[in-house]
Amino acid sequence: MNSFPYTDAAMPRKNTPELTHDNGSETFGQRLARLRKERGWTQQELAERTGIIQALISDYERDKLRLNAELIVRFANALEITTDELLQPHPRKYTLRPKPSLRMQRRMERIEKLPPHLQNCLLKTIDGYLKGVSR
């Protein structure tokens, strides 16, 4: 491993836990990150859904913090899964279809408030754009 003479003395490295267990299963942090990404969410979006700050999400995903029962329930509720699914060491055999991001959900809510003729006009514009991009 390379040594960095200017930072090694000033910034000692922390002992980090192994990323995987001996049996090759994912850690809780890796599982949390995978489940979040399967839904297409950022750490900030998960933080908003759980009521904690984004920095803590990052620390949990890097296995820097230990979970308590309350946070297990909050994460499971936010991810819309059971606590068993959250805590299982083995990944699912299938992946979930990503859910729209909070940003997209907010836009959809604004579109749904428009009168029907404006909704149709906007959707036709979006469809035309997507058709042109997919070529």
C-alpha positions as CSV (number, residue, x, y, z in Angstrom):
1,M,0.0,0.0,0.0
2,N,1.3,3.5,-0.8
3,S,2.4,5.7,2.0
4,F,1.7,9.4,2.0
5,P,4.4,11.1,4.0
6,Y,2.6,14.4,4.5
7,T,-0.6,12.9,5.9
8,D,0.4,9.6,7.6
9,A,1.8,11.3,10.7
10,A,-0.9,14.1,10.9
11,M,-3.9,12.0,10.0
12,P,-3.6,8.4,11.4
13,R,-6.0,6.0,9.7
14,K,-8.9,4.5,11.7
15,N,-9.2,0.8,12.1
16,T,-12.1,0.0,9.8
17,P,-14.2,-3.1,10.1
18,E,-14.1,-5.7,7.4
19,L,-16.4,-5.0,4.5
20,T,-17.8,-8.5,4.4
21,H,-18.0,-11.4,6.8
22,D,-16.0,-14.6,6.3
23,N,-19.0,-16.2,4.6
24,G,-19.1,-13.4,1.9
25,S,-22.4,-11.9,3.1
26,E,-22.9,-8.1,3.1
27,T,-22.6,-6.0,6.2
28,F,-25.6,-4.0,7.5
29,G,-24.1,-0.8,6.0
30,Q,-23.7,-2.4,2.6
31,R,-27.2,-3.8,2.8
32,L,-28.6,-0.4,3.8
33,A,-26.8,1.3,0.9
34,R,-28.0,-1.4,-1.5
35,L,-31.6,-1.1,-0.4
36,R,-31.5,2.7,-0.7
37,K,-29.9,2.6,-4.2
38,E,-32.5,0.0,-5.3
39,R,-35.1,2.6,-4.6
40,G,-33.1,5.3,-6.5
41,W,-32.8,7.5,-3.4
42,T,-29.9,9.6,-2.2
43,Q,-28.6,9.5,1.3
44,Q,-30.3,12.9,1.8
45,E,-33.7,11.5,0.7
46,L,-33.3,8.5,3.1
47,A,-32.3,10.9,5.9
48,E,-35.5,13.0,5.3
49,R,-37.6,9.8,5.4
50,T,-36.0,8.6,8.7
51,G,-35.7,12.0,10.4
52,I,-31.9,11.9,10.9
53,I,-29.2,13.8,9.2
54,Q,-27.4,12.7,6.0
55,A,-24.0,12.4,7.7
56,L,-25.5,9.7,10.0
57,I,-26.8,7.8,7.0
58,S,-23.3,7.8,5.5
59,D,-21.8,6.6,8.8
60,Y,-24.3,3.7,9.0
61,E,-23.7,2.7,5.4
62,R,-19.9,2.7,6.2
63,D,-20.6,0.6,9.3
64,K,-19.1,3.3,11.5
65,L,-22.1,3.4,13.9
66,R,-24.1,0.7,15.7
67,L,-27.8,0.5,15.3
68,N,-30.4,0.6,18.1
69,A,-33.9,-0.9,17.9
70,E,-35.5,2.5,17.1
71,L,-33.3,3.1,14.1
72,I,-33.9,-0.4,12.8
73,V,-37.6,0.3,12.8
74,R,-37.2,3.8,11.3
75,F,-35.0,2.4,8.4
76,A,-37.4,-0.5,7.8
77,N,-40.4,1.9,7.7
78,A,-38.7,4.3,5.4
79,L,-37.6,1.6,3.0
80,E,-41.0,0.0,3.2
81,I,-39.7,-3.4,4.3
82,T,-39.8,-5.5,7.4
83,T,-37.1,-5.4,10.0
84,D,-36.3,-9.0,9.2
85,E,-35.6,-8.0,5.5
86,L,-33.4,-5.2,6.7
87,L,-31.4,-7.3,9.1
88,Q,-31.0,-10.4,6.9
89,P,-27.4,-11.0,6.0
90,H,-28.2,-12.4,2.6
91,P,-29.3,-10.1,-0.3
92,R,-32.5,-10.8,-2.1
93,K,-32.6,-13.0,-5.1
94,Y,-34.4,-10.2,-6.9
95,T,-34.1,-6.4,-6.9
96,L,-36.9,-4.0,-6.3
97,R,-38.0,-1.6,-8.9
98,P,-36.6,1.8,-7.9
99,K,-39.1,4.2,-6.5
100,P,-39.2,7.7,-7.8
101,S,-36.9,10.2,-6.1
102,L,-38.4,12.7,-3.7
103,R,-37.7,15.4,-6.4
104,M,-39.7,13.5,-9.0
105,Q,-42.5,12.8,-6.6
106,R,-42.8,16.5,-5.8
107,R,-42.9,17.3,-9.5
108,M,-45.6,14.7,-10.1
109,E,-47.7,16.1,-7.3
110,R,-47.5,19.5,-8.9
111,I,-48.5,18.1,-12.3
112,E,-51.5,16.3,-10.7
113,K,-52.7,19.6,-9.4
114,L,-52.9,21.1,-12.9
115,P,-56.2,21.0,-14.9
116,P,-56.6,17.9,-17.0
117,H,-56.0,19.7,-20.3
118,L,-52.7,21.1,-19.1
119,Q,-51.7,17.7,-17.7
120,N,-52.3,16.1,-21.1
121,C,-50.3,18.8,-22.9
122,L,-47.4,18.4,-20.5
123,L,-47.4,14.6,-20.8
124,K,-47.5,14.8,-24.6
125,T,-44.4,17.1,-24.5
126,I,-42.6,14.7,-22.1
127,D,-43.5,11.7,-24.3
128,G,-42.3,13.5,-27.4
129,Y,-39.0,14.4,-25.8
130,L,-38.5,10.8,-24.5
131,K,-39.3,9.4,-27.9
132,G,-36.7,11.6,-29.5
133,V,-34.1,10.7,-26.8
134,S,-34.6,7.0,-27.2
135,R,-33.8,6.9,-30.9
